[in-house]
């Protein structure tokens, strides 16, 4: 469990603020506008006011709503492969589909399977998905929910929070996944989260009246009818619905944290959150399985070899763990493409460093690492991205991160090139010293590798 301390001082960030800011990374993975999780949190917590939840349940619900999509990246590659389409678009479309009905499923498939393919290729893919759809859906949801629950426990969330995440996609009539639970066998916090996230999606798309109508239509199928009644009781709470539309949903969601459960995250908590979200990042593609962990290990090894302080190393490790968090906003059609990327795809891929900076700059306790984490593709010759800064503006930490990232990526398997030996990887990095890579950092890397048993991470199954 994360070491949590009562919130007394502004020096130590409030745990809810850290988690809420990191939830923006989950929003873009799900193809949702930033702030979706925070708005879902407000809606779910407002529904809970109409119920008789204990303070412990309300606290677990608050974090469950913010972190409901912790496992969302784990099935992105499989979703993309199965449908031959952009995983983020598919997930966004699924949020508005009535999957429990036959016509809703068929409509979703017809609209979203292989949209860029020719007619016969689309028909073939559609038939494949239709034949395997129910089994595949169950497996994809199970992977997502189990992974999300496991990460929630890893970062120290309550068991009830993890349980809510695991059962998020269960439906009142038993037609959901992964276990096909029905009625009150579905944990109450999961039932609230399932309803709240749908309300947010339709609220943004069609307005409050439409969102409430969708909830009413799906009562007794997708949603607990008593929770729908609780939702409808908020119809005339105009102050609340104005708050949901606030331009800064992170700040607005703050007001819904149970006041007797305010917690702060100490340094160890921030470390655990960095590790937890690195798992989210690396699950996005099987080709980057444990990449962030590998980069962090190399960066720490280099910094230790060079004699840097423990504080320097701790910050560097966090930045290394989160350096690719921006890739959660990149389609797996690009991340997993087996061939050379087209110029437009290269340009899209390069936006991941910008996304990393934008996400981390919002996170209390980690915002000072935003520029460092985003600078891992900067080069000494000024030809890097996304800022293309000259050598004199590249910090020591960034230089360490750049060589660690390059070497780990070259050492691991990738879909667009042959596997490289350790000697191949070192030679390529060596050939980039002086132009992209700082020679002193490469020397420290070689020294670390020479005295350690570090191995590149293997491809995920």
VODREN-15134 format. One line per 2 residues: their letters; for each residue x, y, z of C-alpha. Coordinates in Angstrom, 3 decimals. Layout:
REM residues N
a) X/Y/Z | ...
This chain:
REM residues 461
xx) 0.000/0.000/0.000 | 1.049/3.609/-0.579
xx) 2.199/5.371/2.566 | -0.471/8.015/3.070
xx) -0.336/10.885/5.514 | -3.056/13.320/6.587
xx) -3.169/16.440/4.412 | -1.752/19.346/6.438
xx) 0.577/21.345/4.217 | 0.710/22.647/0.667
xx) 4.264/21.281/0.321 | 3.045/17.696/0.081
xx) 0.554/17.348/-2.807 | -2.955/16.186/-2.169
xx) -3.301/12.608/-3.398 | -6.573/13.359/-5.159
xx) -4.956/16.195/-7.130 | -2.148/13.926/-8.323
xx) -4.525/11.135/-9.319 | -6.998/13.485/-11.004
xx) -4.266/15.081/-13.107 | -2.888/11.694/-14.146
xx) -6.408/10.639/-15.159 | -6.054/12.931/-18.174
xx) -3.647/10.358/-19.597 | -6.370/7.732/-19.282
xx) -8.871/10.015/-21.031 | -6.791/10.312/-24.185
xx) -6.161/6.559/-24.222 | -9.917/6.008/-24.268
xx) -10.413/8.544/-27.064 | -12.210/10.875/-24.679
xx) -11.714/14.627/-24.235 | -9.426/15.515/-21.369
xx) -11.411/15.794/-18.174 | -13.751/12.863/-18.878
xx) -12.686/10.985/-15.742 | -12.935/14.106/-13.599
xx) -16.439/14.850/-14.880 | -17.416/11.211/-14.389
xx) -16.148/11.558/-10.837 | -18.367/14.565/-10.202
xx) -21.439/12.831/-11.629 | -20.812/9.597/-9.754
xx) -20.182/11.360/-6.463 | -23.328/13.455/-6.922
xx) -25.379/10.284/-7.506 | -23.857/8.805/-4.353
xx) -25.272/11.678/-2.293 | -28.712/10.212/-2.927
xx) -27.583/6.868/-1.488 | -26.521/5.569/1.900
xx) -22.829/4.904/1.344 | -20.346/4.770/4.202
xx) -17.445/7.257/4.303 | -15.117/4.402/3.371
xx) -17.249/3.548/0.332 | -17.419/7.188/-0.757
xx) -13.635/7.492/-0.597 | -13.165/4.294/-2.589
xx) -15.750/5.486/-5.112 | -14.028/8.853/-5.552
xx) -10.768/7.200/-6.599 | -12.528/4.457/-8.530
xx) -14.246/7.068/-10.703 | -10.998/8.895/-11.419
xx) -9.087/5.678/-12.142 | -11.842/3.647/-13.823
xx) -9.784/3.405/-17.026 | -6.483/2.319/-15.482
xx) -6.516/-0.838/-17.593 | -7.605/0.874/-20.808
xx) -4.229/0.609/-22.550 | -3.860/-3.137/-22.007
xx) -6.272/-4.115/-24.771 | -5.513/-1.263/-27.186
xx) -3.256/-3.306/-29.469 | -5.699/-6.222/-29.625
xx) -8.665/-3.930/-30.286 | -6.728/-2.230/-33.072
xx) -5.714/-5.557/-34.630 | -9.164/-7.133/-34.358
xx) -11.033/-4.218/-35.921 | -8.239/-2.929/-38.204
xx) -9.020/0.573/-36.973 | -7.808/3.313/-34.629
xx) -8.160/1.962/-31.090 | -8.955/5.382/-29.604
xx) -11.764/5.993/-32.089 | -13.154/2.499/-31.504
xx) -13.221/3.019/-27.751 | -14.839/6.435/-28.065
xx) -17.549/5.021/-30.327 | -18.152/2.116/-27.963
xx) -19.018/4.550/-25.178 | -22.170/5.568/-27.077
xx) -23.113/2.150/-28.506 | -25.870/0.049/-26.941
xx) -23.761/-3.113/-26.864 | -26.331/-5.138/-24.941
xx) -28.696/-5.103/-27.933 | -28.177/-7.044/-31.171
xx) -28.860/-4.088/-33.437 | -26.608/-1.871/-31.387
xx) -23.761/-4.350/-31.757 | -24.299/-4.802/-35.490
xx) -24.478/-1.047/-36.023 | -21.249/-0.512/-34.124
xx) -19.445/-3.218/-36.100 | -20.696/-2.032/-39.477
xx) -19.582/1.501/-38.733 | -16.192/0.781/-37.224
xx) -14.631/-2.383/-38.667 | -11.753/-1.705/-41.107
xx) -13.056/1.727/-42.199 | -10.110/2.372/-44.536
xx) -10.211/-1.015/-46.297 | -11.902/-1.923/-49.572
xx) -15.372/-3.447/-49.662 | -14.357/-7.104/-49.788
xx) -11.651/-6.678/-47.171 | -14.166/-4.941/-44.906
xx) -16.729/-7.694/-45.378 | -14.146/-10.350/-44.580
xx) -13.015/-8.551/-41.450 | -16.607/-7.892/-40.424
xx) -17.464/-11.583/-40.721 | -14.421/-12.493/-38.664
xx) -15.323/-10.040/-35.921 | -18.982/-11.096/-35.963
xx) -18.050/-14.773/-35.576 | -15.684/-14.097/-32.719
xx) -17.283/-10.954/-31.358 | -18.784/-12.148/-28.079
xx) -15.766/-14.211/-27.091 | -13.349/-11.467/-28.139
xx) -15.336/-8.796/-26.298 | -15.274/-10.821/-23.095
xx) -11.515/-11.399/-23.388 | -10.782/-7.749/-24.152
xx) -12.894/-6.484/-21.253 | -11.436/-9.078/-18.899
xx) -7.910/-8.035/-19.836 | -8.751/-4.374/-19.353
xx) -10.582/-4.782/-16.050 | -8.161/-7.204/-14.437
xx) -5.180/-5.084/-15.427 | -6.791/-1.910/-14.143
xx) -7.690/-3.499/-10.808 | -4.168/-4.869/-10.402
xx) -2.576/-1.463/-11.023 | -5.013/0.188/-8.607
xx) -3.873/-2.159/-5.849 | -0.240/-1.644/-6.875
xx) -0.479/2.100/-6.316 | -2.194/1.637/-2.978
xx) -5.861/2.177/-3.742 | -8.516/0.579/-1.476
xx) -9.741/-2.900/-2.358 | -13.214/-1.482/-3.072
xx) -11.689/0.844/-5.660 | -10.010/-2.074/-7.417
xx) -13.241/-4.074/-7.295 | -15.158/-1.191/-8.884
xx) -12.624/-1.011/-11.712 | -12.748/-4.771/-12.262
xx) -16.562/-4.763/-12.558 | -16.955/-1.473/-14.453
xx) -18.352/-3.138/-17.601 | -20.869/-5.433/-15.942
xx) -24.524/-4.708/-16.828 | -27.618/-4.922/-14.662
xx) -29.221/-7.590/-16.868 | -26.145/-9.828/-16.836
xx) -25.150/-8.968/-20.405 | -21.874/-7.296/-19.502
xx) -18.337/-8.540/-18.977 | -16.045/-10.001/-17.784
xx) -18.049/-12.219/-15.405 | -21.594/-11.613/-16.608
xx) -22.675/-10.473/-13.159 | -26.266/-9.286/-12.815
xx) -28.294/-7.072/-10.516 | -27.028/-6.539/-7.004
xx) -24.256/-9.063/-7.541 | -22.470/-6.221/-9.304
xx) -20.574/-4.151/-6.703 | -22.463/-0.921/-6.009
xx) -19.440/1.281/-6.761 | -19.041/-0.338/-10.179
xx) -22.738/0.238/-10.917 | -22.358/3.924/-10.104
xx) -19.214/4.272/-12.238 | -20.806/2.503/-15.213
xx) -23.755/4.894/-15.158 | -21.723/8.031/-14.469
xx) -19.295/7.536/-17.353 | -22.137/7.046/-19.833
xx) -23.914/10.137/-18.578 | -20.784/12.218/-19.125
xx) -20.325/10.989/-22.695 | -23.924/11.765/-23.719
xx) -23.987/14.987/-21.700 | -21.069/16.369/-23.686
xx) -22.403/15.111/-26.992 | -26.119/15.832/-26.730
xx) -26.850/17.749/-23.536 | -28.379/16.924/-20.167
xx) -31.884/16.004/-21.323 | -30.507/13.468/-23.788
xx) -28.094/12.007/-21.231 | -30.897/11.496/-18.720
xx) -33.098/9.953/-21.408 | -30.362/7.468/-22.321
xx) -30.021/6.506/-18.669 | -33.797/5.942/-18.432
xx) -33.881/3.812/-21.591 | -31.042/1.646/-20.336
xx) -32.399/1.176/-16.828 | -32.830/-2.551/-16.113
xx) -30.527/-3.433/-19.047 | -27.204/-1.656/-18.572
xx) -27.936/0.269/-15.389 | -29.322/-0.303/-11.916
xx) -32.828/1.255/-12.047 | -32.500/2.609/-8.502
xx) -29.314/4.435/-9.483 | -31.073/5.881/-12.512
xx) -33.766/7.204/-10.131 | -31.012/8.748/-7.995
xx) -29.550/10.356/-11.116 | -32.931/11.744/-12.174
xx) -33.319/13.293/-8.727 | -30.414/15.605/-9.630
xx) -32.176/16.962/-12.734 | -32.995/20.307/-11.149
xx) -29.699/20.716/-9.310 | -28.642/23.462/-11.696
xx) -25.635/24.524/-9.642 | -24.253/21.012/-9.873
xx) -24.683/20.651/-13.638 | -23.087/24.072/-14.167
xx) -20.118/22.797/-12.165 | -19.806/19.758/-14.423
xx) -19.457/22.148/-17.367 | -16.669/24.152/-15.726
xx) -13.653/24.608/-18.063 | -11.308/23.181/-15.396
xx) -12.849/19.834/-14.377 | -9.840/18.953/-12.208
xx) -10.470/21.912/-9.944 | -14.216/21.273/-9.952
xx) -13.818/17.603/-9.009 | -11.818/18.631/-5.944
xx) -15.019/19.669/-4.209 | -16.393/16.122/-4.365
xx) -13.635/14.431/-2.402 | -15.046/13.256/0.952
xx) -13.857/15.975/3.377 | -13.107/13.515/6.152
xx) -10.926/11.399/3.856 | -8.430/13.989/2.548
xx) -5.055/12.370/1.967 | -1.653/13.500/0.789
xx) 0.955/11.647/-1.220 | 4.483/11.594/0.184
xx) 7.616/10.887/-1.861 | 7.118/7.125/-1.721
xx) 3.549/7.577/-2.924 | 4.747/9.577/-5.926
xx) 7.257/6.826/-6.697 | 4.499/4.213/-6.642
xx) 2.240/6.313/-8.832 | 5.077/6.749/-11.338
xx) 5.608/2.981/-11.437 | 1.872/2.319/-11.727
xx) 1.366/4.695/-14.629 | 4.479/3.382/-16.360
xx) 2.634/0.042/-16.431 | -0.294/1.776/-18.138
xx) 2.078/3.292/-20.712 | 3.940/0.096/-21.501
xx) 0.743/-1.942/-21.840 | -0.294/0.178/-24.841
xx) 1.832/-1.895/-27.234 | 3.358/-5.380/-26.919
xx) 6.492/-3.965/-28.545 | 7.124/-1.591/-25.647
xx) 6.441/-4.125/-22.907 | 8.393/-2.875/-19.851
xx) 10.193/-0.257/-21.980 | 9.697/2.467/-19.361
xx) 11.043/0.204/-16.629 | 14.061/-0.635/-18.786
xx) 14.783/3.030/-19.495 | 14.447/3.832/-15.793
xx) 16.881/1.069/-14.827 | 19.419/2.267/-17.395
xx) 19.037/5.920/-16.406 | 19.515/5.085/-12.726
xx) 22.528/2.948/-13.584 | 24.130/5.744/-15.616
xx) 23.431/8.381/-12.968 | 24.776/6.146/-10.198
xx) 27.926/5.430/-12.214 | 28.446/9.169/-12.594
xx) 28.065/9.737/-8.857 | 24.875/11.786/-8.794
xx) 22.948/12.354/-5.574 | 20.012/10.234/-4.383
xx) 17.589/13.130/-4.964 | 18.873/13.580/-8.520
xx) 18.472/9.855/-9.177 | 14.987/9.677/-7.671
xx) 13.705/12.500/-9.876 | 15.414/11.058/-12.934
xx) 13.834/7.657/-12.320 | 10.348/9.162/-12.131
xx) 10.927/11.070/-15.371 | 12.203/7.906/-17.052
xx) 9.190/5.894/-15.909 | 6.808/8.511/-17.322
xx) 8.742/9.766/-20.359 | 6.420/8.028/-22.841
xx) 3.109/8.784/-21.122 | 2.253/10.890/-24.168
xx) 2.192/7.744/-26.318 | -1.137/6.899/-24.716
xx) -2.561/9.470/-27.139 | -1.093/7.784/-30.229
xx) -3.053/5.191/-32.208 | -1.779/1.627/-32.229
xx) -2.126/1.762/-36.004 | 1.041/3.860/-35.778
xx) 2.703/2.398/-32.681 | 2.491/-1.180/-33.981
xx) 2.881/-0.565/-37.719 | 5.198/-3.249/-39.121
xx) 6.612/-1.067/-41.900 | 8.075/2.379/-42.317
xx) 5.878/5.216/-41.116 | 4.553/7.701/-43.653
xx) 5.577/11.363/-43.137 | 2.202/12.216/-41.595
xx) 2.504/9.235/-39.236 | 6.004/10.330/-38.223
xx) 4.643/13.782/-37.431 | 1.882/12.243/-35.324
xx) 4.326/9.980/-33.498 | 6.497/12.951/-32.653
xx) 3.630/14.634/-30.837 | 3.995/12.130/-27.995
xx) 6.679/14.247/-26.328 | 4.356/17.258/-26.424
xx) 1.587/15.144/-24.876 | 4.018/14.004/-22.167
xx) 4.843/17.601/-21.289 | 1.185/18.641/-21.249
xx) 0.106/15.761/-19.039 | 2.913/15.957/-16.482
xx) 2.825/19.761/-16.261 | -0.577/19.421/-14.576
xx) 0.482/16.862/-11.978 | 1.329/18.239/-8.532
xx) 4.581/16.754/-7.275 | 5.618/15.740/-10.789
xx) 5.135/18.934/-12.798 | 8.786/19.925/-12.397
xx) 9.696/16.794/-14.380 | 7.515/17.652/-17.392
xx) 10.246/19.257/-19.490 | 12.802/16.613/-18.533
xx) 10.511/13.689/-19.382 | 9.521/15.300/-22.687
xx) 13.127/15.961/-23.742 | 14.203/12.372/-24.391
xx) 14.316/12.909/-28.174 | 16.248/16.159/-28.092
xx) 19.717/16.033/-29.726 | 22.991/17.833/-29.131
xx) 22.955/19.106/-32.726 | 19.559/20.763/-32.206
xx) 17.777/18.448/-34.649 | 15.712/16.643/-32.029
xx) 12.064/17.114/-31.103 | 9.704/18.460/-30.026
xx) 11.489/21.721/-29.284 | 14.728/21.215/-31.209
xx) 16.807/22.933/-28.534 | 20.601/23.378/-28.881
xx) 23.099/21.447/-26.738 | 23.610/24.198/-24.179
xx) 19.923/24.004/-23.252 | 19.864/20.236/-22.741
xx) 20.297/19.319/-19.081 | 22.416/16.498/-17.710
xx) 19.261/14.607/-16.747 | 17.891/14.934/-20.286
xx) 21.174/13.706/-21.761 | 21.054/10.641/-19.522
xx) 17.439/9.979/-20.415 | 18.158/10.300/-24.151
xx) 20.913/7.675/-24.185 | 18.941/5.328/-21.921
xx) 15.871/5.587/-24.145 | 17.830/5.047/-27.352
xx) 19.766/2.050/-26.089 | 16.749/0.307/-24.567
xx) 14.702/0.795/-27.741 | 17.505/-0.570/-29.917
xx) 18.020/-3.559/-27.604 | 14.361/-4.592/-27.675
xx) 12.261/-6.086/-30.462 | 10.418/-3.739/-32.807
xx) 7.925/-4.490/-35.606 | 9.654/-2.327/-38.225
xx) 13.221/-3.748/-38.145 | 15.262/-6.888/-37.609
xx) 16.329/-7.797/-34.102 | 19.636/-6.249/-33.071
xx) 22.391/-7.806/-31.010 | 23.807/-6.049/-27.973
xx) 26.870/-5.164/-30.047 | 24.657/-3.755/-32.823
xx) 22.759/-1.579/-30.362 | 25.918/-0.215/-28.753
xx) 27.472/0.557/-32.139 | 24.420/2.491/-33.302
xx) 24.387/4.546/-30.099 | 28.149/5.095/-30.415
xx) 27.695/6.348/-33.969 | 25.259/8.968/-32.641
xx) 27.609/10.353/-29.981 | 28.541/13.954/-30.487
xx) 25.530/14.637/-32.698 | 22.557/13.214/-30.808
xx) 24.099/11.623/-27.715 | 26.498/13.090/-25.174
xx) 29.771/11.061/-25.312 | 30.148/11.241/-21.519
xx) 26.709/9.699/-21.046 | 27.511/6.917/-23.497
xx) 30.740/6.220/-21.629 | 28.803/5.960/-18.374
xx) 26.276/3.655/-20.078 | 29.056/1.340/-21.236
xx) 30.568/1.345/-17.764 | 27.208/0.458/-16.199
xx) 26.498/-2.308/-18.727 | 29.957/-3.735/-18.175
xx) 29.428/-4.247/-14.464 | 25.709/-5.101/-14.361
xx) 23.499/-7.946/-15.556 | 20.979/-5.610/-17.218
xx) 18.984/-7.254/-20.002 | 16.490/-5.720/-22.468
xx) 12.840/-6.373/-21.746 | 11.220/-9.196/-23.704
xx) 8.183/-8.921/-25.972 | 4.841/-9.285/-24.200
x) 2.857/-12.437/-24.922
